[in-house]
Structure formats: C-alpha cells, structure tokens
Amino acid sequence: MMFCFGLVMSNFGAIAMEPLGHIAGAAASLQGFITTIGGALGGFLIGQLFDGTVGPLTLGFFGFGLAGMVAVLVTEKGKLFQTGQGGAPDMAH
C-alpha cells in the first residue's frame, strides 16, 4: 500500500506543479512542508485514539481517504468522472 501511495503522491505533486513552472521549487517546498505537518498531525491524532484495537487505524484510513477523494473532486471540479471520445478519460485538458 505504501508503495502505491508513493506513486500516487509523486504524480499528484507533479500535476500540482504544472501551473507553477516559474516558482516550482518554492511551491514544491511548501507542498512538502504542508504534507509533512499534516501527516504528523493526523498520525498524532490517530495515535491518541489508539485503544488496543485496529478501530482507530481503520477509521483513520477511511476518514483521510474520504477527505483526499473530496479534495480531488473539489479541485478537479468534477472532471474526474468525465469521459472523452470512446469512453476513455479525457486527458486533453
């Protein structure tokens, strides 16, 4: 799972940098800072909820996964589910 997460995050990072070509280095630094702090805070929160079961971890995966999907849907403005010619995803835009 972590291998796949690494692939997804690097691709999302590259997509996010596309409109910021002239300041991509600074933008990548800020993105790294925000994801590191966000991950640390999220991990701390889930760690504090640990009660000896896998419940908090399961809820954490579900909650943060859902939040990530909502973030993608909002930022893509619904383009995630649009199709182009022949039913394939429209990658022209």
N, CA, C and O atoms as a Tinker XYZ file with bonds, in Angstrom:
   372  protein
     1  N      0.811000   -1.182000    0.000000    73     2
     2  CA     0.000000    0.000000    0.000000    64     1     3
     3  C      0.865000    1.261000    0.000000    63     2     4     5
     4  O      0.582000    2.216000   -0.723000    81     3
     5  N      1.908000    1.257000    0.805000    73     3     6
     6  CA     2.759000    2.448000    0.861000    64     5     7
     7  C      3.495000    2.679000   -0.458000    63     6     8     9
     8  O      3.741000    3.825000   -0.832000    81     7
     9  N      3.851000    1.603000   -1.167000    73     7    10
    10  CA     4.470000    1.736000   -2.481000    64     9    11
    11  C      3.524000    2.459000   -3.431000    63    10    12    13
    12  O      3.924000    3.392000   -4.128000    81    11
    13  N      2.275000    2.025000   -3.453000    73    11    14
    14  CA     1.281000    2.659000   -4.331000    64    13    15
    15  C      1.029000    4.104000   -3.902000    63    14    16    17
    16  O      0.849000    4.980000   -4.748000    81    15
    17  N      1.015000    4.351000   -2.615000    73    15    18
    18  CA     0.834000    5.720000   -2.122000    64    17    19
    19  C      1.967000    6.617000   -2.604000    63    18    20    21
    20  O      1.734000    7.766000   -2.980000    81    19
    21  N      3.187000    6.100000   -2.594000    73    19    22
    22  CA     4.326000    6.873000   -3.092000    64    21    23
    23  C      4.179000    7.223000   -4.561000    63    22    24    25
    24  O      4.524000    8.329000   -4.976000    81    23
    25  N      3.668000    6.288000   -5.349000    73    23    26
    26  CA     3.441000    6.563000   -6.772000    64    25    27
    27  C      2.364000    7.623000   -6.975000    63    26    28    29
    28  O      2.515000    8.525000   -7.799000    81    27
    29  N      1.285000    7.507000   -6.223000    73    27    30
    30  CA     0.178000    8.458000   -6.360000    64    29    31
    31  C      0.616000    9.860000   -5.949000    63    30    32    33
    32  O      0.347000   10.827000   -6.661000    81    31
    33  N      1.285000    9.974000   -4.812000    73    31    34
    34  CA     1.663000   11.299000   -4.317000    64    33    35
    35  C      2.669000   11.986000   -5.233000    63    34    36    37
    36  O      2.590000   13.198000   -5.430000    81    35
    37  N      3.602000   11.242000   -5.789000    73    35    38
    38  CA     4.555000   11.886000   -6.696000    64    37    39
    39  C      3.862000   12.366000   -7.964000    63    38    40    41
    40  O      4.212000   13.421000   -8.492000    81    39
    41  N      2.892000   11.615000   -8.458000    73    39    42
    42  CA     2.156000   12.053000   -9.640000    64    41    43
    43  C      1.256000   13.248000   -9.335000    63    42    44    45
    44  O      1.173000   14.183000  -10.131000    81    43
    45  N      0.585000   13.219000   -8.193000    73    43    46
    46  CA    -0.242000   14.362000   -7.813000    64    45    47
    47  C      0.623000   15.608000   -7.605000    63    46    48    49
    48  O      0.217000   16.716000   -7.953000    81    47
    49  N      1.804000   15.419000   -7.042000    73    47    50
    50  CA     2.721000   16.548000   -6.857000    64    49    51
    51  C      3.139000   17.149000   -8.183000    63    50    52    53
    52  O      3.193000   18.371000   -8.325000    81    51
    53  N      3.433000   16.304000   -9.150000    73    51    54
    54  CA     3.817000   16.803000  -10.472000    64    53    55
    55  C      2.659000   17.528000  -11.149000    63    54    56    57
    56  O      2.863000   18.558000  -11.792000    81    55
    57  N      1.454000   17.001000  -11.009000    73    55    58
    58  CA     0.278000   17.659000  -11.579000    64    57    59
    59  C      0.052000   19.013000  -10.918000    63    58    60    61
    60  O     -0.295000   19.985000  -11.589000    81    59
    61  N      0.247000   19.079000   -9.611000    73    59    62
    62  CA     0.039000   20.332000   -8.889000    64    61    63
    63  C      1.059000   21.398000   -9.286000    63    62    64    65
    64  O      0.756000   22.590000   -9.236000    81    63
    65  N      2.256000   20.983000   -9.679000    73    63    66
    66  CA     3.308000   21.937000  -10.054000    64    65    67
    67  C      3.158000   22.465000  -11.481000    63    66    68    69
    68  O      3.824000   23.433000  -11.846000    81    67
    69  N      2.301000   21.851000  -12.291000    73    67    70
    70  CA     2.183000   22.226000  -13.701000    64    69    71
    71  C      1.932000   23.713000  -13.923000    63    70    72    73
    72  O      2.622000   24.309000  -14.750000    81    71
    73  N      0.985000   24.345000  -13.233000    73    71    74
    74  CA     0.764000   25.774000  -13.489000    64    73    75
    75  C      1.770000   26.688000  -12.779000    63    74    76    77
    76  O      1.692000   27.908000  -12.927000    81    75
    77  N      2.699000   26.134000  -12.024000    73    75    78
    78  CA     3.628000   26.933000  -11.230000    64    77    79
    79  C      5.063000   26.796000  -11.723000    63    78    80    81
    80  O      5.999000   26.835000  -10.924000    81    79
    81  N      5.242000   26.636000  -13.020000    73    79    82
    82  CA     6.563000   26.368000  -13.575000    64    81    83
    83  C      7.639000   27.337000  -13.137000    63    82    84    85
    84  O      8.760000   26.916000  -12.852000    81    83
    85  N      7.332000   28.624000  -13.076000    73    83    86
    86  CA     8.339000   29.636000  -12.745000    64    85    87
    87  C      8.720000   29.647000  -11.265000    63    86    88    89
    88  O      9.783000   30.155000  -10.910000    81    87
    89  N      7.872000   29.097000  -10.400000    73    87    90
    90  CA     8.183000   29.040000   -8.965000    64    89    91
    91  C      8.023000   27.613000   -8.435000    63    90    92    93
    92  O      7.670000   27.413000   -7.273000    81    91
    93  N      8.284000   26.626000   -9.292000    73    91    94
    94  CA     8.039000   25.226000   -8.922000    64    93    95
    95  C      8.872000   24.793000   -7.715000    63    94    96    97
    96  O      8.394000   24.000000   -6.903000    81    95
    97  N     10.092000   25.286000   -7.578000    73    95    98
    98  CA    10.923000   24.898000   -6.438000    64    97    99
    99  C     10.328000   25.344000   -5.120000    63    98   100   101
   100  O     10.247000   24.562000   -4.173000    81    99
   101  N      9.915000   26.594000   -5.054000    73    99   102
   102  CA     9.302000   27.111000   -3.830000    64   101   103
   103  C      7.963000   26.423000   -3.561000    63   102   104   105
   104  O      7.631000   26.117000   -2.416000    81   103
   105  N      7.207000   26.188000   -4.620000    73   103   106
   106  CA     5.908000   25.525000   -4.459000    64   105   107
   107  C      6.098000   24.091000   -3.960000    63   106   108   109
   108  O      5.334000   23.630000   -3.113000    81   107
   109  N      7.099000   23.387000   -4.470000    73   107   110
   110  CA     7.367000   22.023000   -4.019000    64   109   111
   111  C      7.791000   22.013000   -2.552000    63   110   112   113
   112  O      7.419000   21.110000   -1.802000    81   111
   113  N      8.565000   23.009000   -2.146000    73   111   114
   114  CA     8.963000   23.109000   -0.732000    64   113   115
   115  C      7.755000   23.295000    0.161000    63   114   116   117
   116  O      7.621000   22.630000    1.188000    81   115
   117  N      6.880000   24.200000   -0.233000    73   115   118
   118  CA     5.672000   24.464000    0.550000    64   117   119
   119  C      4.779000   23.228000    0.590000    63   118   120   121
   120  O      4.225000   22.888000    1.636000    81   119
   121  N      4.642000   22.565000   -0.542000    73   119   122
   122  CA     3.832000   21.350000   -0.594000    64   121   123
   123  C      4.410000   20.279000    0.335000    63   122   124   125
   124  O      3.664000   19.623000    1.061000    81   123
   125  N      5.714000   20.102000    0.316000    73   123   126
   126  CA     6.351000   19.130000    1.201000    64   125   127
   127  C      6.159000   19.470000    2.664000    63   126   128   129
   128  O      5.906000   18.588000    3.484000    81   127
   129  N      6.279000   20.754000    2.996000    73   127   130
   130  CA     6.079000   21.198000    4.379000    64   129   131
   131  C      4.655000   20.910000    4.839000    63   130   132   133
   132  O      4.443000   20.369000    5.924000    81   131
   133  N      3.684000   21.275000    4.011000    73   131   134
   134  CA     2.283000   21.095000    4.392000    64   133   135
   135  C      1.940000   19.618000    4.531000    63   134   136   137
   136  O      1.250000   19.238000    5.477000    81   135
   137  N      2.406000   18.775000    3.607000    73   135   138
   138  CA     2.082000   17.354000    3.708000    64   137   139
   139  C      2.772000   16.707000    4.902000    63   138   140   141
   140  O      2.203000   15.817000    5.534000    81   139
   141  N      3.989000   17.141000    5.218000    73   139   142
   142  CA     4.686000   16.580000    6.377000    64   141   143
   143  C      3.992000   16.963000    7.675000    63   142   144   145
   144  O      3.756000   16.109000    8.530000    81   143
   145  N      3.664000   18.238000    7.828000    73   143   146
   146  CA     2.966000   18.689000    9.042000    64   145   147
   147  C      1.589000   18.059000    9.134000    63   146   148   149
   148  O      1.181000   17.618000   10.208000    81   147
   149  N      0.862000   18.008000    8.013000    73   147   150
   150  CA    -0.465000   17.395000    8.011000    64   149   151
   151  C     -0.408000   15.918000    8.376000    63   150   152   153
   152  O     -1.234000   15.431000    9.147000    81   151
   153  N      0.564000   15.209000    7.822000    73   151   154
   154  CA     0.714000   13.789000    8.142000    64   153   155
   155  C      1.081000   13.564000    9.595000    63   154   156   157
   156  O      0.576000   12.642000   10.234000    81   155
   157  N      1.962000   14.410000   10.119000    73   155   158
   158  CA     2.360000   14.283000   11.523000    64   157   159
   159  C      1.173000   14.553000   12.450000    63   158   160   161
   160  O      0.965000   13.823000   13.420000    81   159
   161  N      0.406000   15.584000   12.160000    73   159   162
   162  CA    -0.755000   15.893000   13.000000    64   161   163
   163  C     -1.826000   14.804000   12.907000    63   162   164   165
   164  O     -2.417000   14.413000   13.913000    81   163
   165  N     -2.069000   14.318000   11.677000    73   163   166
   166  CA    -3.040000   13.237000   11.503000    64   165   167
   167  C     -2.595000   11.967000   12.209000    63   166   168   169
   168  O     -3.407000   11.299000   12.849000    81   167
   169  N     -1.316000   11.625000   12.103000    73   167   170
   170  CA    -0.781000   10.451000   12.788000    64   169   171
   171  C     -0.862000   10.597000   14.296000    63   170   172   173
   172  O     -1.167000    9.637000   15.003000    81   171
   173  N     -0.588000   11.797000   14.790000    73   171   174
   174  CA    -0.693000   12.050000   16.229000    64   173   175
   175  C     -2.133000   11.855000   16.702000    63   174   176   177
   176  O     -2.377000   11.232000   17.735000    81   175
   177  N     -3.077000   12.389000   15.939000    73   175   178
   178  CA    -4.490000   12.260000   16.302000    64   177   179
   179  C     -4.909000   10.795000   16.343000    63   178   180   181
   180  O     -5.538000   10.359000   17.307000    81   179
   181  N     -4.573000   10.042000   15.323000    73   179   182
   182  CA    -4.927000    8.618000   15.295000    64   181   183
   183  C     -4.212000    7.869000   16.420000    63   182   184   185
   184  O     -4.793000    6.982000   17.045000    81   183
   185  N     -2.961000    8.223000   16.675000    73   183   186
   186  CA    -2.217000    7.591000   17.766000    64   185   187
   187  C     -2.856000    7.837000   19.120000    63   186   188   189
   188  O     -2.858000    6.949000   19.973000    81   187
   189  N     -3.395000    9.019000   19.328000    73   187   190
   190  CA    -4.046000    9.339000   20.601000    64   189   191
   191  C     -5.354000    8.572000   20.784000    63   190   192   193
   192  O     -5.795000    8.350000   21.911000    81   191
   193  N     -5.968000    8.171000   19.677000    73   191   194
   194  CA    -7.223000    7.423000   19.752000    64   193   195
   195  C     -7.012000    5.920000   19.920000    63   194   196   197
   196  O     -7.979000    5.172000   20.069000    81   195
   197  N     -5.744000    5.468000   19.898000    73   195   198
   198  CA    -5.459000    4.030000   19.981000    64   197   199
   199  C     -5.998000    3.453000   21.284000    63   198   200   201
   200  O     -5.724000    3.965000   22.370000    81   199
   201  N     -6.768000    2.379000   21.153000    73   199   202
   202  CA    -7.362000    1.736000   22.321000    64   201   203
   203  C     -7.052000    0.245000   22.382000    63   202   204   205
   204  O     -7.752000   -0.501000   23.068000    81   203
   205  N     -6.022000   -0.198000   21.682000    73   203   206
   206  CA    -5.658000   -1.605000   21.680000    64   205   207
   207  C     -6.281000   -2.394000   20.547000    63   206   208   209
   208  O     -6.010000   -3.586000   20.399000    81   207
   209  N     -7.119000   -1.740000   19.738000    73   207   210
   210  CA    -7.758000   -2.407000   18.599000    64   209   211
   211  C     -7.322000   -1.709000   17.305000    63   210   212   213
   212  O     -6.612000   -0.703000   17.330000    81   211
   213  N     -7.758000   -2.262000   16.198000    73   211   214
   214  CA    -7.442000   -1.629000   14.911000    64   213   215
   215  C     -8.511000   -0.623000   14.498000    63   214   216   217
   216  O     -8.439000   -0.057000   13.407000    81   215
   217  N     -9.498000   -0.397000   15.358000    73   215   218
   218  CA   -10.595000    0.528000   15.046000    64   217   219
   219  C    -10.136000    1.930000   14.680000    63   218   220   221
   220  O    -10.528000    2.433000   13.628000    81   219
   221  N     -9.312000    2.589000   15.512000    73   219   222
   222  CA    -8.872000    3.940000   15.176000    64   221   223
   223  C     -8.076000    4.001000   13.864000    63   222   224   225
   224  O     -8.210000    4.958000   13.101000    81   223
   225  N     -7.258000    2.994000   13.605000    73   223   226
   226  CA    -6.490000    2.963000   12.367000    64   225   227
   227  C     -7.419000    2.804000   11.165000    63   226   228   229
   228  O     -7.244000    3.472000   10.146000    81   227
   229  N     -8.401000    1.924000   11.288000    73   227   230
   230  CA    -9.371000    1.714000   10.211000    64   229   231
   231  C    -10.163000    2.989000    9.951000    63   230   232   233
   232  O    -10.345000    3.387000    8.800000    81   231
   233  N    -10.628000    3.622000   11.007000    73   231   234
   234  CA   -11.363000    4.877000   10.844000    64   233   235
   235  C    -10.469000    5.973000   10.274000    63   234   236   237
   236  O    -10.926000    6.811000    9.496000    81   235
   237  N     -9.201000    5.967000   10.658000    73   235   238
   238  CA    -8.262000    6.941000   10.114000    64   237   239
   239  C     -8.061000    6.752000    8.624000    63   238   240   241
   240  O     -8.084000    7.720000    7.864000    81   239
   241  N     -7.861000    5.493000    8.195000    73   239   242
   242  CA    -7.727000    5.225000    6.763000    64   241   243
   243  C     -8.975000    5.668000    6.008000    63   242   244   245
   244  O     -8.884000    6.303000    4.957000    81   243
   245  N    -10.141000    5.327000    6.555000    73   243   246
   246  CA   -11.391000    5.689000    5.893000    64   245   247
   247  C    -11.577000    7.206000    5.844000    63   246   248   249
   248  O    -11.882000    7.769000    4.793000    81   247
   249  N    -11.390000    7.855000    6.988000    73   247   250
   250  CA   -11.613000    9.302000    7.065000    64   249   251
   251  C    -10.654000   10.105000    6.201000    63   250   252   253
   252  O    -11.074000   11.002000    5.470000    81   251
   253  N     -9.363000    9.784000    6.282000    73   251   254
   254  CA    -8.395000   10.526000    5.478000    64   253   255
   255  C     -8.495000   10.169000    3.996000    63   254   256   257
   256  O     -8.226000   11.008000    3.136000    81   255
   257  N     -8.882000    8.924000    3.694000    73   255   258
   258  CA    -9.112000    8.541000    2.304000    64   257   259
   259  C    -10.292000    9.287000    1.716000    63   258   260   261
   260  O    -10.236000    9.760000    0.580000    81   259
   261  N    -11.354000    9.390000    2.486000    73   259   262
   262  CA   -12.533000   10.139000    2.051000    64   261   263
   263  C    -12.209000   11.620000    1.879000    63   262   264   265
   264  O    -12.639000   12.247000    0.911000    81   263
   265  N    -11.455000   12.171000    2.816000    73   263   266
   266  CA   -11.062000   13.587000    2.712000    64   265   267
   267  C    -10.197000   13.818000    1.470000    63   266   268   269
   268  O    -10.338000   14.839000    0.796000    81   267
   269  N     -9.314000   12.884000    1.170000    73   267   270
   270  CA    -8.487000   13.003000   -0.026000    64   269   271
   271  C     -9.316000   12.952000   -1.292000    63   270   272   273
   272  O     -9.080000   13.725000   -2.220000    81   271
   273  N    -10.287000   12.050000   -1.340000    73   271   274
   274  CA   -11.160000   11.951000   -2.514000    64   273   275
   275  C    -11.985000   13.215000   -2.680000    63   274   276   277
   276  O    -12.154000   13.698000   -3.800000    81   275
   277  N    -12.499000   13.755000   -1.592000    73   275   278
   278  CA   -13.260000   15.007000   -1.665000    64   277   279
   279  C    -12.362000   16.139000   -2.164000    63   278   280   281
   280  O    -12.789000   16.949000   -2.987000    81   279
   281  N    -11.123000   16.200000   -1.673000    73   279   282
   282  CA   -10.201000   17.247000   -2.130000    64   281   283
   283  C     -9.947000   17.142000   -3.631000    63   282   284   285
   284  O     -9.910000   18.156000   -4.327000    81   283
   285  N     -9.773000   15.921000   -4.131000    73   283   286
   286  CA    -9.556000   15.730000   -5.571000    64   285   287
   287  C    -10.800000   16.127000   -6.351000    63   286   288   289
   288  O    -10.696000   16.805000   -7.373000    81   287
   289  N    -11.967000   15.718000   -5.887000    73   287   290
   290  CA   -13.202000   16.063000   -6.591000    64   289   291
   291  C    -13.428000   17.567000   -6.633000    63   290   292   293
   292  O    -13.858000   18.102000   -7.655000    81   291
   293  N    -13.141000   18.252000   -5.529000    73   291   294
   294  CA   -13.337000   19.702000   -5.483000    64   293   295
   295  C    -12.344000   20.413000   -6.393000    63   294   296   297
   296  O    -12.726000   21.300000   -7.156000    81   295
   297  N    -11.077000   20.032000   -6.319000    73   295   298
   298  CA   -10.068000   20.727000   -7.114000    64   297   299
   299  C    -10.180000   20.410000   -8.595000    63   298   300   301
   300  O     -9.818000   21.243000   -9.425000    81   299
   301  N    -10.671000   19.233000   -8.947000    73   299   302
   302  CA   -10.842000   18.869000  -10.355000    64   301   303
   303  C    -12.185000   19.337000  -10.902000    63   302   304   305
   304  O    -12.448000   19.194000  -12.097000    81   303
   305  N    -13.034000   19.889000  -10.051000    73   303   306
   306  CA   -14.341000   20.416000  -10.434000    64   305   307
   307  C    -15.172000   19.400000  -11.217000    63   306   308   309
   308  O    -15.821000   19.750000  -12.203000    81   307
   309  N    -15.150000   18.160000  -10.780000    73   307   310
   310  CA   -15.948000   17.119000  -11.393000    64   309   311
   311  C    -15.361000   16.484000  -12.638000    63   310   312   313
   312  O    -15.973000   15.573000  -13.196000    81   311
   313  N    -14.199000   16.925000  -13.097000    73   311   314
   314  CA   -13.604000   16.386000  -14.322000    64   313   315
   315  C    -13.143000   14.941000  -14.148000    63   314   316   317
   316  O    -12.874000   14.262000  -15.138000    81   315
   317  N    -13.049000   14.468000  -12.934000    73   315   318
   318  CA   -12.558000   13.126000  -12.671000    64   317   319
   319  C    -13.416000   12.066000  -13.352000    63   318   320   321
   320  O    -12.905000   11.029000  -13.775000    81   319
   321  N    -14.706000   12.321000  -13.458000    73   319   322
   322  CA   -15.614000   11.315000  -13.995000    64   321   323
   323  C    -16.089000   11.621000  -15.408000    63   322   324   325
   324  O    -16.961000   10.916000  -15.916000    81   323
   325  N    -15.550000   12.645000  -16.062000    73   323   326
   326  CA   -15.920000   12.942000  -17.440000    64   325   327
   327  C    -15.160000   12.021000  -18.376000    63   326   328   329
   328  O    -14.038000   11.603000  -18.089000    81   327
   329  N    -15.785000   11.714000  -19.492000    73   327   330
   330  CA   -15.125000   10.883000  -20.480000    64   329   331
   331  C    -15.038000   11.626000  -21.805000    63   330   332   333
   332  O    -15.862000   12.486000  -22.115000    81   331
   333  N    -14.026000   11.274000  -22.570000    73   331   334
   334  CA   -13.849000   11.846000  -23.910000    64   333   335
   335  C    -14.424000   10.913000  -24.944000    63   334   336   337
   336  O    -15.350000   10.161000  -24.644000    81   335
   337  N    -13.898000   10.939000  -26.160000    73   335   338
   338  CA   -14.335000   10.076000  -27.250000    64   337   339
   339  C    -14.050000    8.618000  -26.902000    63   338   340   341
   340  O    -12.967000    8.306000  -26.407000    81   339
   341  N    -14.985000    7.738000  -27.148000    73   339   342
   342  CA   -14.764000    6.313000  -26.954000    64   341   343
   343  C    -14.793000    5.852000  -25.509000    63   342   344   345
   344  O    -14.429000    4.711000  -25.224000    81   343
   345  N    -15.212000    6.699000  -24.600000    73   343   346
   346  CA   -15.330000    6.299000  -23.203000    64   345   347
   347  C    -14.055000    6.372000  -22.409000    63   346   348   349
   348  O    -14.072000    6.116000  -21.205000    81   347
   349  N    -12.939000    6.714000  -23.041000    73   347   350
   350  CA   -11.684000    6.846000  -22.308000    64   349   351
   351  C    -11.644000    8.196000  -21.609000    63   350   352   353
   352  O    -12.255000    9.149000  -22.092000    81   351
   353  N    -10.942000    8.304000  -20.487000    73   351   354
   354  CA   -10.827000    9.605000  -19.806000    64   353   355
   355  C    -10.229000   10.663000  -20.723000    63   354   356   357
   356  O     -9.299000   10.394000  -21.483000    81   355
   357  N    -10.775000   11.863000  -20.639000    73   355   358
   358  CA   -10.332000   12.971000  -21.479000    64   357   359
   359  C     -9.068000   13.587000  -20.874000    63   358   360   361
   360  O     -9.152000   14.289000  -19.866000    81   359
   361  N     -7.909000   13.339000  -21.466000    73   359   362
   362  CA    -6.636000   13.826000  -20.948000    64   361   363
   363  C     -6.151000   15.059000  -21.705000    63   362   364   365
   364  O     -5.019000   15.493000  -21.497000    81   363
   365  N     -6.979000   15.634000  -22.578000    73   363   366
   366  CA    -6.549000   16.763000  -23.402000    64   365   367
   367  C     -6.482000   18.058000  -22.608000    63   366   368   369
   368  O     -5.776000   18.988000  -22.999000    81   367
   369  N     -7.208000   18.129000  -21.499000    73   367   370
   370  CA    -7.257000   19.406000  -20.761000    64   369   371
   371  C     -6.364000   19.324000  -19.586000    63   370   372
   372  O     -6.254000   20.287000  -18.827000    81   371
